[in-house]
Amino acid sequence: MKKLSEQLSDLSDRTKRTEDVVDAANAKNREQLQDIRIARDSHFAELRTKGEEHKAERDLKRAERRADADDLTPTS
């Protein structure tokens, strides 16, 4: 049987290795989360751009229809 001091030293070493593994996993997860955030932000920016383009096209068509309707309205 090992001395208590040796057992505590072994436990300390195992604890340190476990902490290192957990720290590495946290760093990896942080990096993956950052990639996900970048992809999400890019996706939402693209959706906003498409929405703005759609609104501009809709407004243009509406303005064209109004102009056409005004041309057809008889003036006195």
N, C-alpha and C positions, 0 to 999 in steps of 0.2 A: 504494500500500500504506500502511495506517495505521501509525502509530508503535506501538511495543510498549506504551507507557503507555495509548494509546487502546484497543488491543485488550484489555488487562487491565481497563480501566474497563468496556468493553462486556461482557466476561465476568462481571465483578462484578455488573453490572446484571442480566444474564440469570440469574445464580445467585440473586440476591435475589428476582426475580420467581418463579423456580421454588420457592424456599423459601416464598414467600407462598402459592402455589397449594397446595403440600403441607400447609402449616399450615391453610389453609381446608378442605381435604379432610378432614384429621384432625378438625377441629372438627365438621364435618358428620357424620362417621362416629360421633363420640362422642355427638352428639345422637340420632342414629338408634339407637345401641346403648342409650342410656338409655330411649328409647321402647319398645324391645324388652324390656328388663329389666322395665319397669313392666307391660307386657302379660303377660309370663311370670309375674311375681309375682302379679298379679291372677288369672290363670288357675289357678295352683296353689292360691291361697287359696280360690277357688270349688270346686275339686276336694276340698280338705280339708273344706270346709263340707258339701258333698254327702255325702262319706264319713261324716262325723260324724252327719248326719241319718239316713242309711241305717242306721248302727249303732244309733242310738237307737230307730228304728222296729223293727229286728230284736230288740233287747233287750226292747222293750215287748211285742211279739208273743210272745216266749218266756215272759215273765212272765205274760202272760194265759193261755197254754196251760198253764203250771204251775199257775196258780190254778184253772183249769177241771179239770185232772187231780186236784188236791187235793180239789175239791168232789165228784168222782165216787168218790174212795177211801172205802170203808166204814170207819167208826171203830168200835172195840170198846168 
